Amino acid sequence: MTALAKLKELIVMLQSAAEQHEDDLISGKEMQQKAQKYVRDYLADKEVGNTIRILPFGLHRGKKITEIETDYLKWLMDQEWFEEKQKDIYNDVKEELEGRE
């Protein structure tokens, strides 16, 4: 995955976080702190060689695949459209589930 693709995933994650909190009374400083934490987590994972995959759609949009509950990932894998329309994430979800067994 290119650095640009990783940054795009990070942007999706940050946008999702902003949308989840848009109704909250959250200050710009608090949002900045959350964004900095996401970036720190991203860089820490990158340093240890992990590829961070972010779900770009659905109920868990913006979350790391590793943070999504097993039942949802299994449900996702059972959807006929998932492999065809989300080939780039399909294999990552499959690997994540295999690692949990």
C-alpha positions, 0 to 999 in steps of 0.5 A, spaced: 500 500 500 502 506 498 503 512 503 498 516 499 493 510 500 495 510 507 493 517 508 487 517 504 485 511 509 487 516 515 483 521 512 477 517 512 478 515 519 478 522 521 472 524 517 468 518 521 470 521 528 468 528 526 461 525 524 460 521 530 462 527 534 458 532 530 452 533 535 457 533 541 459 539 544 466 538 542 471 543 542 476 544 536 482 542 541 479 536 543 478 534 536 485 536 535 487 531 540 483 526 537 486 527 531 493 527 534 492 520 537 489 517 531 496 519 527 500 517 533 497 510 533 498 510 525 505 511 526 506 507 531 503 501 528 507 503 521 513 503 525 512 495 527 510 493 520 503 493 521 498 495 515 493 499 518 486 497 514 480 502 515 473 500 514 471 505 509 463 504 509 458 501 513 456 501 521 464 501 522 466 506 517 473 509 519 474 503 524 481 499 524 479 492 522 482 489 528 477 493 532 471 491 529 467 485 533 468 478 530 460 477 528 460 483 524 466 481 520 463 474 519 457 477 517 461 482 512 464 476 509 458 472 508 455 478 503 455 476 496 457 483 494 463 484 499 469 480 495 467 483 488 466 491 491 471 491 496 477 487 494 482 491 497 479 490 504 476 483 503 483 479 504 484 483 510 478 482 513 479 474 511 486 474 514 483 478 521 478 473 522 483 467 520 488 470 526 482 470 531 481 463 530 
